[in-house]
Amino acid sequence: MSELQTLIHLQEYDARIAGLEAEVARLPKQIEALQASLVEAKKAVDTIKARLDTTRKELRAKEKDLDDIGVKRAKSEARLYEVKTNTEYSAVLAEIENIKALKGRTEEEILALMERQESLALEIREAEARHRTREEQARRDEAVIRQKLSAAEQELEGVRGERASLARELPRGVLGDYERILKARGGLAVVAVSSTAVCGGCRVGIRPQAVQELRAAQDLLHCESCGRFLFWQEPA
Ligand SMILES: [Zn+2]
């Protein structure tokens, strides 16, 4: 294999390695996103549970209020037999009416709280079901991602090994140049020159003289603009 062909293959390997490295970096982030969405679903359940808890406490307080109102009413009703004057009697009656109204309002509030309690319990069951479904889905998705990850890691290891043995075929100086350009030029060190005679890396025109040399494929040529290795690609 000519040095140029070796360089072309090396570039192919390095492009694959870059792609695999990106995948190996990206897949764990997908797993993190899955886990974050589960935490969100769990948080939704907990939020409703906290609201139910508050509602229960409010309900107990109102039931206590209702008991107190009952006691107060019994006391007022007992006083009806103790009062001496009509004025006092009317005053106690008015008090009893107030207590009755308060009792009515409290009973309505209790009813509303009981209804809220029921609907929150339903919401919790629904949120828990959503959480479970998401958990099952996430478990399946995570297994698929982990499989992809280990496949990519394995492939990466293989490609790196092949790349290393290919790299040994090149003279040290050429390999050094290649790696320096690869690093400086965004992972692209060997590019084709098209029939329109522009560099496949930087799109700058190549001199006709250089194109002739490329077509003869004698020496390694660099783009005068970006420094990448060039090779001639016959128009398809
Ligand atoms: Zn160029």
Residues whose N, C-alpha, C, O or C-beta is under 5 A from the ligand:
A	BS01	ZN	C199 G201 C202 R203 C223 S225 C226 G227
